[in-house]
Amino acid sequence: MRARGTGSDRKIVVNEIFGPTIQGEGPSMGRSCSFVRLGGCNLTCTWCDTPYTWDWTGRSDAGTVYDPKAELHAMNVAEVAERLLVTDVRLVVVSGGEPLQQQRTVARLCRLLGESGVSVEIETNGTLSPSPELVAARPRFNVSPTLRHSGMGPEQTVVPEALRALNATRGAAFTFVCRDPGDLDEVADIVARYGLESVWIMPEGQDQETLSDRLALLADAVVARRWNISTRIHVHAWGNRRAV
C-alpha cells in the first residue's frame, strides 16, 4: 500500500512509530494495530506513562528529564503514513502526548490512511475541541478526561466545550483512569454533566501487580454502575516497555 494525496508534505512532530502490535486498552483492546505517538502535551499528569513526549523538566513521577531533541522528530505526513501502511494493519492509533495540538497534520494523516482502507483512532485528553477538518476525516476519538489524582484540578483538565464536541463525534468513547472506587464519583459527575454514553474505566498503573490489584478494587463498583472496564494488556504482555 502506498500513501496518496496532495498537500501531505506538512510536518508533524512525532515521538515514535511502531507496529504491528495490539491496542492495549479501551474499546478496541486486543485489536491488531500500529501506533504513531506524537510529541507535546498541554497537560502535566504526574503519573503519565509517556512522559518522554513532553516532560523536559522532570515533573512526572518518572523523575527523568527527557531531551526534546532526542525525543521529538519533525516528519513529513506522507512519510509517516508510508511507515504505518507497510505494517499491513487495518487500524492505526494516533497517541501522544496530545495529538489534538497538531490537528491540521493529523487530519491529513487520517485522510491518507483512510484512502488505503485503514481506520484511525485518536487518543486525546479531552481538553481540545476537534476541528471540522479533523472530524471530517472520520477518526474515532478515544477520550481520557483527567481526574484530580493526576495532580491537576478540573479547571485545567475539564473543558466543557471540548467534551461536548468530542461526545458529538461518531463512535467517541470515554476512558477514565482510576486508582480506587473513590474516583468513580468524580467520573459519574463528569458523565452526567456532559451526557457521556460510552464510558470505560481503566486502572492506573505501569506494572502488572498494580494493574491487577487496582482492577480487583474497581471491578464490582464499575459493574454496578453499568459501565465498561478495561485493563492495559500490553503491560501484562510486555511490561512497561516503550514501542510495544
C-alpha positions as a Markdown table, in Angstrom:
| # | Residue | x | y | z |
|---|---|---|---|---|
| 1 | Met | 0.0 | 0.0 | 0.0 |
| 2 | Arg | 1.2 | 3.5 | -0.8 |
| 3 | Ala | 0.1 | 6.8 | 0.6 |
| 4 | Arg | -1.5 | 9.1 | -1.9 |
| 5 | Gly | -2.9 | 12.6 | -1.8 |
| 6 | Thr | -1.7 | 16.2 | -2.2 |
| 7 | Gly | -0.6 | 18.7 | 0.4 |
| 8 | Ser | 0.7 | 15.9 | 2.5 |
| 9 | Asp | 4.3 | 17.2 | 3.0 |
| 10 | Arg | 3.4 | 19.3 | 6.0 |
| 11 | Lys | 5.5 | 18.5 | 9.1 |
| 12 | Ile | 4.1 | 16.5 | 12.1 |
| 13 | Val | 6.0 | 16.2 | 15.3 |
| 14 | Val | 6.5 | 12.5 | 16.1 |
| 15 | Asn | 7.9 | 10.8 | 19.1 |
| 16 | Glu | 7.8 | 7.2 | 17.8 |
| 17 | Ile | 6.1 | 4.9 | 15.2 |
| 18 | Phe | 5.7 | 1.2 | 15.9 |
| 19 | Gly | 3.8 | -1.9 | 14.9 |
| 20 | Pro | 2.3 | -4.2 | 14.3 |
| 21 | Thr | 1.2 | -4.6 | 17.9 |
| 22 | Ile | -2.1 | -4.6 | 19.7 |
| 23 | Gln | -4.3 | -1.8 | 21.1 |
| 24 | Gly | -3.8 | -2.4 | 24.8 |
| 25 | Glu | -6.7 | -0.5 | 26.3 |
| 26 | Gly | -10.2 | 0.9 | 25.8 |
| 27 | Pro | -12.9 | -0.3 | 23.5 |
| 28 | Ser | -10.5 | -1.7 | 20.9 |
| 29 | Met | -8.4 | -3.6 | 23.5 |
| 30 | Gly | -6.8 | -6.6 | 21.8 |
| 31 | Arg | -7.1 | -5.4 | 18.2 |
| 32 | Ser | -4.2 | -5.6 | 15.9 |
| 33 | Cys | -2.9 | -2.1 | 15.1 |
| 34 | Ser | 0.1 | 0.1 | 14.7 |
| 35 | Phe | 0.9 | 3.3 | 16.6 |
| 36 | Val | 2.2 | 6.7 | 15.9 |
| 37 | Arg | 2.9 | 8.6 | 19.1 |
| 38 | Leu | 3.1 | 12.4 | 18.7 |
| 39 | Gly | 5.1 | 14.8 | 20.8 |
| 40 | Gly | 4.0 | 17.5 | 23.1 |
| 41 | Cys | 1.1 | 17.8 | 25.6 |
| 42 | Asn | -0.9 | 20.6 | 27.1 |
| 43 | Leu | -1.2 | 18.7 | 30.5 |
| 44 | Thr | 1.4 | 17.5 | 33.0 |
| 45 | Cys | -0.1 | 14.5 | 34.7 |
| 46 | Thr | 2.2 | 13.2 | 37.4 |
| 47 | Trp | 1.5 | 9.5 | 36.6 |
| 48 | Cys | 1.8 | 9.9 | 32.8 |
| 49 | Asp | 3.0 | 6.7 | 31.2 |
| 50 | Thr | 4.6 | 8.6 | 28.3 |
| 51 | Pro | 6.4 | 11.5 | 29.9 |
| 52 | Tyr | 9.1 | 11.3 | 27.3 |
| 53 | Thr | 6.7 | 13.0 | 24.9 |
| 54 | Trp | 6.6 | 16.2 | 27.0 |
| 55 | Asp | 8.5 | 16.2 | 30.3 |
| 56 | Trp | 11.6 | 18.3 | 29.8 |
| 57 | Thr | 11.9 | 19.3 | 33.5 |
| 58 | Gly | 11.4 | 16.0 | 35.4 |
| 59 | Arg | 8.0 | 16.9 | 36.8 |
| 60 | Ser | 6.4 | 13.5 | 36.3 |
| 61 | Asp | 6.6 | 10.6 | 38.7 |
| 62 | Ala | 9.3 | 9.1 | 36.5 |
| 63 | Gly | 11.6 | 11.8 | 37.7 |
| 64 | Thr | 13.5 | 11.8 | 34.4 |
| 65 | Val | 14.4 | 14.9 | 32.5 |
| 66 | Tyr | 13.9 | 14.0 | 28.8 |
| 67 | Asp | 15.6 | 15.7 | 25.9 |
| 68 | Pro | 13.2 | 17.1 | 23.3 |
| 69 | Lys | 16.0 | 17.0 | 20.7 |
| 70 | Ala | 16.2 | 13.2 | 21.2 |
| 71 | Glu | 12.5 | 12.5 | 21.6 |
| 72 | Leu | 10.8 | 14.7 | 19.0 |
| 73 | His | 11.2 | 14.4 | 15.3 |
| 74 | Ala | 9.6 | 16.6 | 12.6 |
| 75 | Met | 8.5 | 14.3 | 9.8 |
| 76 | Asn | 6.5 | 14.7 | 6.5 |
| 77 | Val | 2.9 | 13.4 | 6.9 |
| 78 | Ala | 3.3 | 11.3 | 3.8 |
| 79 | Glu | 6.4 | 9.6 | 5.2 |
| 80 | Val | 4.5 | 8.8 | 8.5 |
| 81 | Ala | 1.6 | 7.3 | 6.5 |
| 82 | Glu | 4.0 | 5.2 | 4.5 |
| 83 | Arg | 5.7 | 3.8 | 7.5 |
| 84 | Leu | 2.4 | 2.9 | 9.1 |
| 85 | Leu | 1.0 | 1.4 | 5.9 |
| 86 | Val | 3.9 | -1.0 | 5.4 |
| 87 | Thr | 3.0 | -2.6 | 8.8 |
| 88 | Asp | -0.1 | -4.0 | 7.0 |
| 89 | Val | -2.7 | -3.4 | 9.7 |
| 90 | Arg | -6.3 | -2.2 | 9.4 |
| 91 | Leu | -6.2 | 0.1 | 12.4 |
| 92 | Val | -3.8 | 2.9 | 13.3 |
| 93 | Val | -3.8 | 4.5 | 16.7 |
| 94 | Val | -2.6 | 8.2 | 16.9 |
| 95 | Ser | -1.5 | 8.8 | 20.5 |
| 96 | Gly | 0.7 | 11.1 | 22.4 |
| 97 | Gly | 1.3 | 13.4 | 24.1 |
| 98 | Glu | -1.8 | 15.2 | 22.9 |
| 99 | Pro | -2.5 | 14.7 | 19.2 |
| 100 | Leu | -5.1 | 17.5 | 19.0 |
| 101 | Gln | -2.3 | 20.0 | 19.3 |
| 102 | Gln | -1.5 | 19.1 | 15.7 |
| 103 | Gln | -4.9 | 18.9 | 14.2 |
| 104 | Arg | -4.2 | 20.0 | 10.7 |
| 105 | Thr | -1.5 | 17.5 | 10.1 |
| 106 | Val | -3.3 | 14.8 | 12.0 |
| 107 | Ala | -6.3 | 15.3 | 9.7 |
| 108 | Arg | -4.1 | 14.9 | 6.6 |
| 109 | Leu | -2.7 | 11.7 | 8.1 |
| 110 | Cys | -6.2 | 10.3 | 8.7 |
| 111 | Arg | -7.1 | 11.1 | 5.1 |
| 112 | Leu | -4.0 | 9.4 | 3.7 |
| 113 | Leu | -4.6 | 6.3 | 5.8 |
| 114 | Gly | -8.3 | 6.2 | 5.0 |
| 115 | Glu | -7.6 | 6.2 | 1.3 |
| 116 | Ser | -5.8 | 2.9 | 1.9 |
| 117 | Gly | -8.7 | 1.5 | 3.9 |
| 118 | Val | -7.1 | 1.9 | 7.3 |
| 119 | Ser | -9.2 | 3.1 | 10.2 |
| 120 | Val | -7.8 | 5.6 | 12.7 |
| 121 | Glu | -8.4 | 6.1 | 16.4 |
| 122 | Ile | -7.1 | 9.2 | 18.1 |
| 123 | Glu | -6.3 | 9.2 | 21.8 |
| 124 | Thr | -6.9 | 12.6 | 23.4 |
| 125 | Asn | -7.2 | 14.0 | 26.9 |
| 126 | Gly | -10.4 | 15.8 | 26.0 |
| 127 | Thr | -9.3 | 19.4 | 26.6 |
| 128 | Leu | -9.2 | 20.5 | 22.9 |
| 129 | Ser | -12.1 | 20.6 | 20.6 |
| 130 | Pro | -11.7 | 18.7 | 17.3 |
| 131 | Ser | -11.7 | 20.9 | 14.2 |
| 132 | Pro | -14.3 | 20.4 | 11.5 |
| 133 | Glu | -11.4 | 19.3 | 9.2 |
| 134 | Leu | -10.4 | 16.6 | 11.6 |
| 135 | Val | -13.9 | 15.4 | 12.3 |
| 136 | Ala | -14.5 | 15.2 | 8.5 |
| 137 | Ala | -11.5 | 12.8 | 8.2 |
| 138 | Arg | -13.6 | 10.3 | 10.3 |
| 139 | Pro | -11.3 | 9.1 | 13.0 |
| 140 | Arg | -12.7 | 7.7 | 16.2 |
| 141 | Phe | -11.8 | 9.6 | 19.3 |
| 142 | Asn | -10.8 | 7.7 | 22.5 |
| 143 | Val | -11.1 | 10.4 | 25.1 |
| 144 | Ser | -9.4 | 10.1 | 28.5 |
| 145 | Pro | -10.5 | 13.0 | 30.7 |
| 146 | Thr | -8.0 | 13.5 | 33.5 |
| 147 | Leu | -9.1 | 13.2 | 37.2 |
| 148 | Arg | -7.8 | 15.0 | 40.3 |
| 149 | His | -5.3 | 12.3 | 41.2 |
| 150 | Ser | -3.3 | 13.5 | 38.2 |
| 151 | Gly | -2.0 | 16.4 | 40.2 |
| 152 | Met | -4.2 | 18.9 | 38.3 |
| 153 | Gly | -7.6 | 20.3 | 39.1 |
| 154 | Pro | -10.7 | 20.3 | 36.9 |
| 155 | Glu | -10.2 | 23.9 | 36.0 |
| 156 | Gln | -7.2 | 22.6 | 33.9 |
| 157 | Thr | -8.5 | 19.2 | 32.8 |
| 158 | Val | -12.2 | 19.6 | 32.2 |
| 159 | Val | -13.1 | 21.8 | 29.2 |
| 160 | Pro | -16.9 | 21.7 | 28.7 |
| 161 | Glu | -17.0 | 22.8 | 25.0 |
| 162 | Ala | -14.3 | 20.2 | 24.1 |
| 163 | Leu | -16.0 | 17.3 | 25.9 |
| 164 | Arg | -19.3 | 18.2 | 24.2 |
| 165 | Ala | -17.7 | 18.5 | 20.8 |
| 166 | Leu | -15.9 | 15.2 | 21.2 |
| 167 | Asn | -19.1 | 13.5 | 22.5 |
| 168 | Ala | -20.9 | 14.5 | 19.4 |
| 169 | Thr | -18.5 | 12.7 | 17.0 |
| 170 | Arg | -19.0 | 9.3 | 15.5 |
| 171 | Gly | -18.2 | 6.4 | 17.9 |
| 172 | Ala | -16.5 | 8.5 | 20.6 |
| 173 | Ala | -15.5 | 6.6 | 23.8 |
| 174 | Phe | -14.5 | 8.0 | 27.1 |
| 175 | Thr | -11.9 | 6.1 | 29.2 |
| 176 | Phe | -11.2 | 7.3 | 32.8 |
| 177 | Val | -8.0 | 6.2 | 34.5 |
| 178 | Cys | -8.9 | 5.4 | 38.2 |
| 179 | Arg | -7.0 | 4.2 | 41.2 |
| 180 | Asp | -9.8 | 3.1 | 43.6 |
| 181 | Pro | -13.6 | 3.2 | 43.8 |
| 182 | Gly | -13.5 | 6.6 | 45.3 |
| 183 | Asp | -12.5 | 8.0 | 41.9 |
| 184 | Leu | -15.8 | 6.8 | 40.4 |
| 185 | Asp | -17.9 | 9.6 | 41.9 |
| 186 | Glu | -15.8 | 12.1 | 40.1 |
| 187 | Val | -16.3 | 10.1 | 36.9 |
| 188 | Ala | -20.0 | 10.0 | 37.5 |
| 189 | Asp | -20.2 | 13.7 | 37.8 |
| 190 | Ile | -18.4 | 14.3 | 34.5 |
| 191 | Val | -20.5 | 11.6 | 32.8 |
| 192 | Ala | -23.8 | 13.1 | 34.0 |
| 193 | Arg | -22.8 | 16.7 | 33.3 |
| 194 | Tyr | -21.9 | 16.1 | 29.7 |
| 195 | Gly | -24.2 | 13.2 | 28.8 |
| 196 | Leu | -21.3 | 10.8 | 28.0 |
| 197 | Glu | -22.5 | 7.4 | 26.9 |
| 198 | Ser | -19.6 | 5.0 | 26.0 |
| 199 | Val | -17.8 | 5.0 | 29.4 |
| 200 | Trp | -14.8 | 2.9 | 30.2 |
| 201 | Ile | -12.9 | 2.6 | 33.5 |
| 202 | Met | -9.2 | 1.6 | 33.4 |
| 203 | Pro | -6.9 | 1.1 | 36.4 |
| 204 | Glu | -3.9 | 3.4 | 36.7 |
| 205 | Gly | -0.6 | 1.5 | 36.8 |
| 206 | Gln | 2.5 | 0.8 | 34.9 |
| 207 | Asp | 3.2 | -2.8 | 36.2 |
| 208 | Gln | 1.2 | -6.0 | 36.2 |
| 209 | Glu | 0.8 | -6.2 | 40.0 |
| 210 | Thr | -0.5 | -2.6 | 40.4 |
| 211 | Leu | -2.9 | -3.0 | 37.5 |
| 212 | Ser | -4.2 | -6.3 | 38.8 |
| 213 | Asp | -4.7 | -5.0 | 42.3 |
| 214 | Arg | -6.5 | -1.9 | 41.2 |
| 215 | Leu | -8.6 | -3.8 | 38.7 |
| 216 | Ala | -9.8 | -6.0 | 41.5 |
| 217 | Leu | -10.6 | -3.0 | 43.7 |
| 218 | Leu | -12.6 | -1.3 | 40.9 |
| 219 | Ala | -14.4 | -4.1 | 39.1 |
| 220 | Asp | -17.5 | -4.6 | 41.3 |
| 221 | Ala | -18.2 | -0.9 | 41.6 |
| 222 | Val | -17.8 | -0.4 | 37.8 |
| 223 | Val | -20.2 | -3.3 | 37.0 |
| 224 | Ala | -22.7 | -1.8 | 39.5 |
| 225 | Arg | -22.7 | 1.4 | 37.6 |
| 226 | Arg | -23.2 | -0.4 | 34.2 |
| 227 | Trp | -20.0 | 1.0 | 32.8 |
| 228 | Asn | -17.4 | -0.8 | 30.8 |
| 229 | Ile | -14.0 | -1.9 | 32.1 |
| 230 | Ser | -10.6 | -2.2 | 30.5 |
| 231 | Thr | -7.1 | -3.0 | 31.7 |
| 232 | Arg | -3.8 | -2.4 | 29.9 |
| 233 | Ile | -3.0 | -5.7 | 28.3 |
| 234 | His | 0.2 | -4.5 | 26.6 |
| 235 | Val | 1.6 | -4.0 | 30.1 |
| 236 | His | 0.6 | -7.6 | 31.1 |
| 237 | Ala | 2.2 | -8.9 | 27.9 |
| 238 | Trp | 5.4 | -6.9 | 27.7 |
| 239 | Gly | 5.8 | -4.9 | 30.9 |
| 240 | Asn | 6.3 | -1.1 | 31.0 |
| 241 | Arg | 8.3 | -1.0 | 27.7 |
| 242 | Arg | 8.3 | 1.6 | 25.0 |
| 243 | Ala | 7.2 | 0.9 | 21.4 |
| 244 | Val | 5.2 | -2.3 | 22.1 |
